[in-house]
Amino acid sequence: MRNVNLNILKFLQSINNFCLSLSENRTPAKIQHLPLG
């Protein structure tokens, strides 16, 4: 189970980094209104 949790954490971290890279190019207000899924 620990390996699964570590993989999930790495996955969330990659999403965080992706969102941070987006926020560098766009305003936070626009990001909040982006449709997810």
C-alpha positions as CSV (number, residue, x, y, z in Angstrom):
1,M,0.0,0.0,0.0
2,R,2.9,2.4,0.6
3,N,4.0,2.1,-3.0
4,V,0.5,3.1,-4.1
5,N,0.4,6.0,-1.7
6,L,3.9,7.2,-3.0
7,N,2.7,7.0,-6.6
8,I,-0.4,9.0,-5.7
9,L,1.7,11.6,-4.0
10,K,4.0,11.8,-7.0
11,F,1.0,12.1,-9.3
12,L,-0.5,14.9,-7.2
13,Q,2.9,16.7,-7.2
14,S,3.1,16.5,-11.0
15,I,-0.4,18.0,-11.2
16,N,0.7,20.8,-8.8
17,N,3.7,21.5,-10.9
18,F,1.5,21.6,-14.0
19,C,-0.9,24.0,-12.4
20,L,2.0,26.2,-11.3
21,S,3.4,26.3,-14.8
22,L,0.0,27.3,-16.0
23,S,-0.4,30.1,-13.4
24,E,2.9,31.6,-14.7
25,N,1.2,32.2,-18.1
26,R,-2.3,33.0,-17.0
27,T,-4.1,35.0,-14.2
28,P,-5.4,33.0,-11.2
29,A,-8.9,34.2,-12.0
30,K,-8.8,32.5,-15.4
31,I,-7.5,29.3,-13.9
32,Q,-10.3,29.1,-11.4
33,H,-12.8,29.1,-14.3
34,L,-11.1,26.4,-16.3
35,P,-13.3,23.3,-16.6
36,L,-11.8,20.3,-15.0
37,G,-12.8,16.9,-16.5
